[in-house]
Amino acid sequence: MSHTTTDEPARKASGATVPVLAFAGIVVAVMQTLLVPVIKDLPQLLDTSPSNATWVLTSTLLSGAVATPIMGRLGDLYGKRRMLIASLSVMVVGALVSAFTDALLPMIVGRTLQGFAMGAIPLGIGLMRDMLPRERLGSAMALMSSSIGVGGGLALPAAALVAQHADWHALFYGAAGLGVVSIALTLLVVPESPLRAKGSFDLPGALGLSVGLVLFLLPITKGSDWGWSSATTLGLFAAAAVVLFLWGLMELRVAAPLVDLRTTVRREVLLTNLASIMVGVSFYVVSLVLPQLLQLPSSTGYGLGQSMVVAGLCVAPLGLTMMFTAPVYARLSARYGPRTTLITGLLVIAIGYAGGLGLMSAAWQTVVTSVLLGAGIGLAYSSLPALIIGAVPASETGAANGLNTLMRSIGTSVSSAVIGMVLADTANDVGGVAVPTMHGFRVSFLIATAAVAVGLALAFFLPRRSPAPTTRLRASSEEDANLSRAEQALAGKPVAGEPLRGFRGRVLAADGAPVARAKVTLIDRHGRQAGATLSAEDGGYALAVPAEGPYVLAARATGHGPLAHAATHTGGDRPVDLDLFLPGETVSA
């Protein structure tokens, strides 16, 4: 797949672009925790059974999981800003549907539409990569990636305040209003990316992935109600395995797949996605445990007896700390790389949960735990898009980040199911009401700590990368010689009495401008360097090949993303023309 440009000139990203995109991410993340303060009251509010009421939450989760990779791919093909506005518009419609009903079925429909907005997170990250210079990209992506946690954390106290002092439908009116504001700001401030991926939308792949995800996530979220060993739960898991296996076989045979599985199984992408699941698990545990601990009556002997609003305020530092972690991440990542930052974040999360085991006896202690966990989760979440973007071409940015966001959603789904089961199994029956116990809370924190340990193990196996260069590339004597050779070859002059047998072309930026002194490295089929050069002032380069066969041309330059492009030399005296686009776009050789 490759990138092309639209016929429309791209507007330059303004200083307000990043805050507006981050605000959009926070708005859609609010949907995930909007109803947490009224969960226990939903059966009465909707005049239905507790098991049916859980579909109000499950529907949002399922639609969000389906939407993230699909909207990411649509953004790559048809415009990320366009798909971002579409996601927000669907969310607004869903919020209004929920605001005008007290019936279960319309409420589920509205909540399903709200979940589709989760695709805004990868779309925002893709827009940032396409438009922002490297020096702004790190902190911007960190803020956008963390917005899913920031929105969830900030929504708790706000939703609690509204639910406690107003009709609960006001939650949906407020969500719709935030969506409208976000759409207006996006239209006014955010330019459309001129980059497009070639190919068509893989509709069969989208349907197959959607069915597979629903079959997989449905028993995870409803397993506690149905029974984990029930025929329905086990049957759905088996069906999910079959559907996703067949979907994978189909995607490997499609020219322009919804998800490039060959890219997905690269070590860096695969390990990052698996680590994302663990981070998602650890994030959701604190959101489930601390609000309940804070609101349990003190007569239990361990409950902190706080109101719904105070409980939300005690947990709010989780989201606030994640927001303020973004600039810290940018500095750490620029110096040490996103792998190190991910490891650091996971270590901080582990410290937060380990310390939290002994910090459950006062409201201020839950605030300390929230701050620690917010810092760690913020660092970890901020690292994930940088690791993904560094491993995939720009034509797959939206889809790849959509898949990574999906992995986090799977983590939160698994966390919700497992922690819900633990708290239910360890609860005390008091007058027919199941009351969570301190033992259940501590087991939940231990589960989160174990998930973080798995994430750490995965992160340590990520390949090491040098941080982005901040100084001009220094040429070796070989590269200087090759630069002279390139200038002569591109000028049509003979080089050492022989025509060039290899690759030549120009290194160009995303806007078509030539990139001078970009380092172009030739790598053979065994992964060994077969040559290196620097591009000339007009972006031209030329590299001789030692033999016919497949090669990889890797290019990098200060202020641009890295590129790896596969090309095959088939012999002959004529050079193979090749244009390299930075950052990350590929073209056919």
C-alpha positions as CSV (number, residue, x, y, z in Angstrom):
1,M,0.0,0.0,0.0
2,S,1.2,3.5,-0.7
3,H,0.3,7.0,0.0
4,T,-0.9,9.5,-2.5
5,T,-1.8,13.1,-2.1
6,T,-5.1,14.8,-2.7
7,D,-5.6,17.6,-5.2
8,E,-6.4,20.0,-2.4
9,P,-3.5,21.9,-0.8
10,A,-3.1,21.0,2.8
11,R,-3.6,23.7,5.4
12,K,-0.8,24.0,7.9
13,A,-1.6,22.7,11.3
14,S,-2.0,25.5,13.8
15,G,-1.0,25.6,17.5
16,A,-4.7,24.8,18.4
17,T,-4.7,21.5,16.3
18,V,-3.3,19.3,19.1
19,P,-5.6,20.6,21.9
20,V,-8.6,20.2,19.6
21,L,-7.8,16.6,18.7
22,A,-7.0,15.8,22.3
23,F,-10.3,17.3,23.3
24,A,-12.1,15.1,20.7
25,G,-10.3,12.0,22.3
26,I,-11.4,13.0,25.8
27,V,-15.0,13.5,24.6
28,V,-15.3,10.1,23.1
29,A,-13.6,8.5,26.1
30,V,-16.2,10.0,28.4
31,M,-18.7,7.6,26.8
32,Q,-16.9,4.7,28.4
33,T,-17.5,5.8,32.0
34,L,-20.5,8.1,31.6
35,L,-22.9,5.7,33.3
36,V,-20.6,4.4,36.0
37,P,-22.2,6.5,38.8
38,V,-25.7,5.2,37.9
39,I,-24.8,1.5,37.1
40,K,-26.5,0.1,40.2
41,D,-29.7,2.1,39.4
42,L,-30.0,1.2,35.7
43,P,-32.4,-1.8,36.2
44,Q,-34.9,0.5,38.1
45,L,-34.3,3.5,35.7
46,L,-35.0,1.3,32.6
47,D,-37.6,-0.9,34.2
48,T,-35.7,-4.1,33.4
49,S,-33.7,-6.9,35.0
50,P,-30.1,-6.4,36.1
51,S,-28.8,-8.8,33.5
52,N,-30.6,-6.9,30.7
53,A,-29.4,-3.6,32.1
54,T,-25.7,-4.6,31.6
55,W,-26.3,-4.5,27.8
56,V,-26.3,-0.7,28.1
57,L,-22.6,-0.9,29.0
58,T,-21.8,-4.0,26.9
59,S,-23.2,-2.5,23.7
60,T,-20.8,0.5,23.9
61,L,-17.8,-1.7,24.5
62,L,-18.6,-4.0,21.5
63,S,-19.3,-1.2,19.0
64,G,-16.2,0.6,20.1
65,A,-14.0,-2.5,19.6
66,V,-15.5,-3.0,16.1
67,A,-15.2,0.7,15.1
68,T,-11.5,1.4,16.0
69,P,-9.8,-0.6,13.3
70,I,-12.5,0.0,10.7
71,M,-12.5,3.8,11.2
72,G,-8.7,3.8,11.2
73,R,-8.6,2.1,7.8
74,L,-11.4,4.3,6.4
75,G,-9.4,7.4,7.5
76,D,-6.2,6.1,5.7
77,L,-8.3,5.7,2.5
78,Y,-10.7,8.6,2.5
79,G,-9.3,11.2,5.0
80,K,-8.7,11.1,8.7
81,R,-10.4,14.4,9.5
82,R,-13.5,13.4,7.5
83,M,-13.8,10.1,9.4
84,L,-13.1,11.9,12.7
85,I,-16.1,14.2,12.1
86,A,-18.2,11.2,11.1
87,S,-17.3,9.4,14.3
88,L,-18.2,12.4,16.5
89,S,-21.5,12.9,14.5
90,V,-22.5,9.3,15.1
91,M,-21.7,9.8,18.8
92,V,-23.9,12.9,19.0
93,V,-26.8,11.1,17.4
94,G,-26.4,8.2,19.8
95,A,-26.3,10.5,22.8
96,L,-29.5,12.2,21.7
97,V,-31.2,8.8,21.2
98,S,-30.3,7.8,24.8
99,A,-31.4,11.2,26.1
100,F,-34.9,10.9,24.9
101,T,-35.7,7.4,26.1
102,D,-36.4,5.4,29.3
103,A,-36.8,2.1,27.4
104,L,-34.1,-0.5,27.3
105,L,-33.9,-1.2,23.5
106,P,-33.6,2.4,22.3
107,M,-31.1,3.0,25.1
108,I,-29.0,0.1,23.8
109,V,-29.2,1.5,20.3
110,G,-28.1,4.9,21.5
111,R,-25.2,3.5,23.5
112,T,-24.1,1.4,20.5
113,L,-23.9,4.5,18.4
114,Q,-21.9,6.3,21.1
115,G,-19.3,3.5,21.1
116,F,-18.5,4.0,17.4
117,A,-16.8,7.2,18.4
118,M,-13.8,5.3,19.8
119,G,-12.3,5.4,16.3
120,A,-11.5,9.0,17.0
121,I,-8.4,8.1,19.0
122,P,-6.4,6.4,16.2
123,L,-7.7,8.9,13.7
124,G,-6.3,11.8,15.8
125,I,-3.0,10.1,16.2
126,G,-2.8,9.6,12.4
127,L,-3.6,13.2,11.7
128,M,-0.8,14.3,14.1
129,R,1.7,12.1,12.4
130,D,0.7,13.4,9.0
131,M,0.9,17.1,9.9
132,L,3.1,17.8,12.8
133,P,6.9,18.3,12.8
134,R,8.9,15.8,14.8
135,E,9.7,18.2,17.6
136,R,5.9,18.5,18.4
137,L,4.9,15.0,17.5
138,G,6.0,13.1,20.6
139,S,4.1,15.1,23.2
140,A,1.1,15.5,20.9
141,M,0.7,11.7,20.3
142,A,1.2,11.2,24.0
143,L,-1.6,13.5,24.9
144,M,-3.9,11.9,22.3
145,S,-3.1,8.4,23.3
146,S,-3.7,9.3,27.0
147,S,-7.0,11.0,26.2
148,I,-8.8,7.6,26.5
149,G,-7.7,7.5,30.2
150,V,-8.0,11.2,30.8
151,G,-11.6,11.3,29.6
152,G,-12.5,8.2,31.6
153,G,-11.0,9.6,34.8
154,L,-12.5,13.1,34.5
155,A,-15.9,11.8,33.5
156,L,-16.4,10.0,36.9
157,P,-16.7,13.1,39.1
158,A,-18.5,15.1,36.5
159,A,-21.0,12.4,35.8
160,A,-21.4,11.8,39.6
161,L,-22.2,15.4,40.2
162,V,-24.8,15.5,37.4
163,A,-26.4,12.2,38.5
164,Q,-26.6,13.3,42.1
165,H,-28.2,16.7,41.4
166,A,-30.1,16.4,38.1
167,D,-32.1,13.9,36.0
168,W,-29.8,11.2,34.7
169,H,-30.7,12.0,31.1
170,A,-28.7,15.2,31.6
171,L,-25.6,13.0,31.2
172,F,-26.5,12.3,27.6
173,Y,-27.5,15.9,26.8
174,G,-24.1,17.0,28.1
175,A,-22.3,14.3,26.1
176,A,-24.1,15.5,22.9
177,G,-23.2,19.1,23.6
178,L,-19.5,18.2,24.0
179,G,-19.7,16.3,20.8
180,V,-21.2,19.2,18.9
181,V,-18.5,21.5,20.3
182,S,-15.8,19.0,19.3
183,I,-17.2,18.8,15.7
184,A,-17.2,22.6,15.4
185,L,-13.7,23.0,16.7
186,T,-12.4,20.2,14.4
187,L,-14.0,21.9,11.3
188,L,-12.6,25.3,12.3
189,V,-9.1,24.3,13.4
190,V,-8.0,20.8,12.1
191,P,-6.8,20.6,8.5
192,E,-7.4,17.4,6.5
193,S,-4.3,15.3,5.8
194,P,-3.4,15.3,2.1
195,L,-2.1,11.7,2.4
196,R,-4.2,8.8,1.3
197,A,-3.5,5.1,1.1
198,K,-4.1,3.4,-2.2
199,G,-6.5,0.5,-2.5
200,S,-10.2,-0.1,-1.6
201,F,-12.0,-0.7,1.6
202,D,-12.0,-4.4,2.6
203,L,-15.7,-4.9,3.3
204,P,-15.6,-8.7,3.8
205,G,-12.6,-8.2,6.1
206,A,-14.5,-5.6,8.1
207,L,-17.5,-7.9,8.4
208,G,-15.4,-10.9,9.4
209,L,-13.4,-8.9,12.0
210,S,-16.7,-7.4,13.4
211,V,-18.3,-10.8,13.8
212,G,-15.2,-12.4,15.3
213,L,-14.8,-9.5,17.8
214,V,-18.4,-9.7,18.9
215,L,-18.2,-13.4,19.3
216,F,-15.1,-13.1,21.4
217,L,-16.0,-10.1,23.6
218,L,-19.6,-11.0,24.2
219,P,-18.8,-14.0,26.4
220,I,-16.0,-12.0,28.2
221,T,-18.5,-9.3,29.2
222,K,-21.4,-11.6,29.9
223,G,-19.6,-14.7,31.2
224,S,-20.4,-13.8,34.8
225,D,-24.1,-13.7,34.1
226,W,-24.2,-16.8,31.8
227,G,-21.6,-18.9,33.7
228,W,-18.0,-19.4,32.5
229,S,-18.6,-23.1,31.9
230,S,-22.0,-22.7,30.3
231,A,-22.6,-24.0,26.7
232,T,-23.4,-20.4,25.5
233,T,-20.1,-19.0,26.8
234,L,-17.9,-21.9,25.6
235,G,-19.8,-22.0,22.3
236,L,-19.2,-18.3,21.6
237,F,-15.5,-18.6,22.4
238,A,-15.2,-21.6,20.0
239,A,-17.1,-19.7,17.3
240,A,-14.9,-16.7,17.7
241,A,-11.8,-18.8,17.3
242,V,-13.1,-20.3,14.1
243,V,-14.3,-17.0,12.6
244,L,-11.1,-15.1,13.5
245,F,-9.0,-18.0,12.0
246,L,-10.9,-17.9,8.8
247,W,-10.8,-14.1,8.7
248,G,-7.0,-14.2,9.1
249,L,-6.6,-16.6,6.2
250,M,-8.8,-14.4,4.0
251,E,-6.9,-11.2,5.0
252,L,-3.6,-12.9,4.0
253,R,-4.9,-13.3,0.5
254,V,-6.4,-9.8,0.0
255,A,-4.3,-7.3,-1.9
256,A,-5.5,-4.4,0.3
257,P,-6.6,-6.0,3.6
258,L,-8.3,-4.2,6.5
259,V,-5.5,-5.3,8.8
260,D,-2.1,-6.2,7.3
261,L,-1.4,-9.3,9.4
262,R,2.1,-9.6,8.0
263,T,2.8,-6.2,9.6
264,T,0.9,-7.1,12.7
265,V,3.1,-10.1,13.4
266,R,6.4,-8.1,13.3
267,R,8.0,-8.4,16.7
268,E,7.7,-4.7,17.6
269,V,4.0,-4.5,16.5
270,L,3.0,-7.8,18.1
271,L,4.7,-7.2,21.4
272,T,3.4,-3.6,21.6
273,N,-0.1,-4.8,21.0
274,L,0.2,-7.6,23.6
275,A,1.6,-5.1,26.1
276,S,-1.3,-2.8,25.4
277,I,-3.7,-5.5,26.6
278,M,-1.9,-5.6,29.9
279,V,-1.9,-1.8,30.3
280,G,-5.7,-1.9,29.5
281,V,-6.2,-4.5,32.3
282,S,-4.2,-2.4,34.8
283,F,-6.0,0.8,33.9
284,Y,-9.5,-0.6,34.4
285,V,-8.8,-2.2,37.8
286,V,-8.4,1.0,39.6
287,S,-11.5,2.4,38.0
288,L,-13.5,-0.5,39.3
289,V,-12.1,-0.8,42.8
290,L,-11.5,2.7,44.2
291,P,-15.0,4.1,43.6
292,Q,-16.6,1.1,45.3
293,L,-14.1,1.3,48.3
294,L,-14.7,5.0,48.7
295,Q,-18.6,4.7,48.6
296,L,-19.0,1.7,50.9
297,P,-20.3,2.7,54.3
298,S,-17.8,2.9,57.1
299,S,-20.0,0.4,59.1
300,T,-18.4,-2.3,57.0
301,G,-15.2,-1.7,58.9
302,Y,-13.2,-0.9,55.7
303,G,-15.5,1.2,53.6
304,L,-14.6,4.9,53.5
305,G,-18.2,6.2,53.5
306,Q,-17.8,9.0,50.9
307,S,-20.5,10.4,48.6
308,M,-20.7,9.6,44.9
309,V,-19.2,13.1,44.1
310,V,-16.3,12.8,46.6
311,A,-15.5,9.4,45.3
312,G,-15.3,10.7,41.8
313,L,-13.1,13.6,42.9
314,C,-10.7,11.2,44.7
315,V,-10.3,9.2,41.5
316,A,-10.1,12.2,39.2
317,P,-6.3,12.7,39.7
318,L,-6.0,9.5,37.7
319,G,-7.1,11.3,34.6
320,L,-5.4,14.6,35.4
321,T,-2.0,13.0,36.1
322,M,-2.3,11.2,32.7
323,M,-2.9,14.6,31.0
324,F,0.1,16.3,32.6
325,T,2.3,13.3,31.9
326,A,2.3,13.9,28.1
327,P,5.1,16.6,28.1
328,V,7.1,14.5,30.5
329,Y,6.8,11.6,28.2
330,A,8.0,13.6,25.2
331,R,11.2,14.6,27.0
332,L,11.9,11.1,28.2
333,S,11.1,9.5,24.9
334,A,13.3,12.0,23.0
335,R,16.2,11.1,25.2
336,Y,15.7,7.4,25.9
337,G,13.2,6.1,23.3
338,P,9.5,4.9,23.7
339,R,10.6,1.4,24.7
340,T,12.3,2.7,27.8
341,T,9.4,5.0,28.5
342,L,7.0,2.1,28.3
343,I,9.1,0.1,30.7
344,T,9.3,3.1,33.1
345,G,5.5,3.6,33.0
346,L,4.9,-0.1,33.7
347,L,7.3,0.0,36.7
348,V,5.4,3.1,38.1
349,I,2.1,1.2,37.7
350,A,3.5,-1.8,39.6
351,I,4.7,0.5,42.4
352,G,1.2,2.2,42.5
353,Y,-0.6,-1.1,42.8
354,A,1.9,-2.6,45.3
355,G,1.7,0.5,47.4
356,G,-2.1,0.6,47.0
357,L,-2.4,-2.7,48.8
358,G,-1.6,-0.8,52.0
359,L,-3.2,2.5,51.1
360,M,-6.9,1.7,51.5
361,S,-7.8,3.1,54.9
362,A,-8.4,6.8,54.1
363,A,-9.7,8.9,51.2
364,W,-6.4,10.8,50.9
365,Q,-4.6,7.5,50.4
366,T,-6.7,6.6,47.4
367,V,-5.7,10.0,45.9
368,V,-2.1,9.1,46.3
369,T,-2.7,5.8,44.6
370,S,-4.6,7.5,41.8
371,V,-1.7,9.9,41.2
372,L,0.9,7.2,41.0
373,L,-1.2,5.0,38.7
374,G,-2.1,8.0,36.5
375,A,1.6,8.8,36.0
376,G,2.4,5.2,35.2
377,I,-0.5,4.6,32.9
378,G,0.0,8.0,31.2
379,L,3.7,7.1,30.4
380,A,2.7,3.6,29.2
381,Y,-0.3,4.8,27.0
382,S,1.9,7.6,25.6
383,S,4.6,5.2,24.5
384,L,2.3,2.8,22.5
385,P,1.5,4.9,19.4
386,A,5.1,5.9,19.0
387,L,6.1,2.2,19.1
388,I,3.4,1.4,16.5
389,I,4.2,4.3,14.2
390,G,7.9,3.5,14.3
391,A,7.1,0.0,13.0
392,V,4.6,0.6,10.2
393,P,4.5,2.7,7.0
394,A,2.4,5.8,7.0
395,S,-0.2,4.2,4.7
396,E,-1.1,1.9,7.7
397,T,-1.0,4.4,10.5
398,G,-4.7,4.7,11.1
399,A,-5.5,1.0,10.8
400,A,-2.4,0.0,13.0
401,N,-3.3,2.5,15.7
402,G,-6.9,1.4,15.5
403,L,-5.8,-2.1,16.1
404,N,-3.7,-1.0,19.0
405,T,-6.6,0.9,20.5
406,L,-8.6,-2.3,20.1
407,M,-6.0,-4.2,22.1
408,R,-6.5,-1.7,25.0
409,S,-10.2,-2.2,24.8
410,I,-9.8,-5.9,25.0
411,G,-7.6,-5.4,28.0
412,T,-10.3,-3.3,29.7
413,S,-13.0,-5.9,28.8
414,V,-11.0,-8.7,30.2
415,S,-10.3,-6.6,33.3
416,S,-14.0,-5.8,33.8
417,A,-14.9,-9.5,33.5
418,V,-12.2,-10.9,35.7
419,I,-12.4,-8.2,38.5
420,G,-16.2,-8.4,38.4
421,M,-16.0,-12.1,38.9
422,V,-13.5,-11.8,41.8
423,L,-15.5,-9.1,43.6
424,A,-18.7,-11.1,43.2
425,D,-17.1,-14.4,44.4
426,T,-15.5,-12.7,47.5
427,A,-18.5,-10.5,48.4
428,N,-20.5,-10.9,51.7
429,D,-24.2,-11.3,51.6
430,V,-25.7,-8.5,53.8
431,G,-29.5,-8.6,53.8
432,G,-29.6,-10.0,50.3
433,V,-27.2,-7.5,49.0
434,A,-23.7,-8.5,47.8
435,V,-21.1,-6.2,49.5
436,P,-17.5,-6.3,48.1
437,T,-14.9,-7.2,50.7
438,M,-11.4,-5.8,51.4
439,H,-10.1,-9.2,50.4
440,G,-11.7,-8.9,47.0
441,F,-10.2,-5.4,46.5
442,R,-6.7,-6.6,47.4
443,V,-7.0,-9.7,45.1
444,S,-8.0,-7.3,42.3
445,F,-4.9,-5.1,42.9
446,L,-2.7,-8.3,42.8
447,I,-4.3,-9.3,39.5
448,A,-3.4,-5.8,38.1
449,T,0.1,-6.2,39.4
450,A,0.4,-9.6,37.7
451,A,-0.8,-8.0,34.4
452,V,1.8,-5.3,34.7
453,A,4.5,-7.9,35.3
454,V,3.5,-9.7,32.0
455,G,3.5,-6.3,30.3
456,L,7.1,-5.6,31.6
457,A,8.3,-9.0,30.3
458,L,6.9,-8.2,26.9
459,A,8.4,-4.7,26.9
460,F,11.9,-6.0,27.6
461,F,11.7,-8.1,24.5
462,L,10.9,-5.1,22.3
463,P,13.8,-4.2,20.0
464,R,16.0,-1.4,21.2
465,R,16.0,1.8,19.1
466,S,18.1,4.9,19.4
467,P,16.1,8.0,20.2
468,A,15.3,10.4,17.3
469,P,18.4,12.3,16.1
470,T,18.4,16.0,17.0
471,T,21.6,16.8,15.2
472,R,22.6,16.7,11.6
473,L,23.6,13.3,10.3
474,R,27.3,12.8,10.1
475,A,28.6,11.1,6.9
476,S,31.2,8.4,6.8
477,S,33.9,8.4,4.1
478,E,32.0,5.7,2.3
479,E,28.8,7.8,2.3
480,D,30.7,10.9,1.1
481,A,32.1,8.9,-1.7
482,N,28.6,7.5,-2.6
483,L,27.2,11.1,-2.4
484,S,29.7,12.1,-5.1
485,R,28.8,9.1,-7.1
486,A,25.1,9.9,-6.8
487,E,25.6,13.4,-8.0
488,Q,27.5,12.2,-11.0
489,A,25.1,9.4,-11.8
490,L,22.1,11.7,-11.5
491,A,23.8,14.2,-13.8
492,G,24.1,11.5,-16.4
493,K,27.9,11.4,-16.1
494,P,29.8,8.1,-16.1
495,V,31.1,6.9,-12.7
496,A,34.5,5.3,-12.9
497,G,33.9,4.5,-16.5
498,E,30.9,2.3,-15.7
499,P,27.1,2.8,-15.8
500,L,25.3,2.5,-12.5
501,R,24.0,-1.0,-11.8
502,G,21.6,-0.5,-8.9
503,F,19.0,1.9,-7.6
504,R,18.7,5.7,-8.0
505,G,16.0,8.3,-7.5
506,R,15.2,11.1,-5.2
507,V,14.3,11.4,-1.5
508,L,11.3,13.6,-1.1
509,A,9.3,14.9,1.9
510,A,5.5,14.4,2.2
511,D,4.9,17.8,0.5
512,G,7.1,16.8,-2.4
513,A,10.1,18.9,-1.4
514,P,13.5,17.3,-1.8
515,V,15.3,16.1,1.3
516,A,19.1,16.8,1.2
517,R,21.6,14.6,3.0
518,A,19.1,12.0,3.9
519,K,20.9,8.7,4.7
520,V,19.8,5.9,2.4
521,T,21.0,2.4,3.3
522,L,20.9,-0.7,1.1
523,I,20.1,-3.9,3.0
524,D,20.4,-7.3,1.3
525,R,18.2,-10.4,1.9
526,H,20.3,-11.6,4.8
527,G,19.8,-8.3,6.7
528,R,23.4,-7.1,6.0
529,Q,24.3,-3.6,4.8
530,A,25.2,-3.7,1.1
531,G,25.8,0.0,0.7
532,A,25.0,3.5,2.0
533,T,24.8,7.0,0.7
534,L,23.5,10.5,1.4
535,S,21.1,12.3,-0.9
536,A,22.3,15.3,-2.8
537,E,21.0,18.8,-2.5
538,D,18.1,18.1,-4.9
539,G,17.3,14.9,-3.0
540,G,18.9,12.6,-5.5
541,Y,20.7,9.4,-4.5
542,A,22.3,6.5,-6.3
543,L,23.4,3.1,-4.9
544,A,25.1,0.3,-6.7
545,V,24.1,-3.3,-6.0
546,P,26.5,-6.2,-5.6
547,A,24.1,-8.7,-7.3
548,E,20.6,-9.1,-8.5
549,G,17.9,-9.9,-6.1
550,P,15.6,-8.5,-3.4
551,Y,16.8,-5.6,-1.2
552,V,15.4,-3.1,1.3
553,L,16.1,0.6,0.9
554,A,16.0,2.3,4.3
555,A,16.0,6.1,4.5
556,R,16.1,8.6,7.4
557,A,16.7,12.3,7.8
558,T,16.5,14.8,10.6
559,G,12.9,16.0,11.0
560,H,11.4,13.1,9.1
561,G,10.2,9.7,10.0
562,P,12.2,6.6,9.0
563,L,11.3,4.6,5.8
564,A,11.9,1.0,4.8
565,H,11.0,0.1,1.2
566,A,11.4,-3.3,-0.5
567,A,12.6,-3.4,-4.0
568,T,14.1,-6.0,-6.4
569,H,17.0,-5.5,-8.8
570,T,16.7,-7.5,-11.9
571,G,19.9,-6.6,-13.6
572,G,20.8,-4.5,-16.7
573,D,22.7,-1.4,-17.1
574,R,19.9,1.0,-16.6
575,P,19.2,2.3,-13.0
576,V,16.0,1.5,-11.3
577,D,14.3,4.8,-10.5
578,L,12.8,5.0,-7.0
579,D,11.2,7.9,-5.2
580,L,11.3,7.7,-1.4
581,F,8.8,9.8,0.5
582,L,9.4,10.7,4.2
583,P,8.0,10.2,6.7
584,G,7.0,6.6,6.0
585,E,5.2,6.6,2.7
586,T,6.1,3.9,0.2
587,V,5.8,3.8,-3.5
588,S,6.2,0.9,-6.0
589,A,9.6,0.3,-7.3
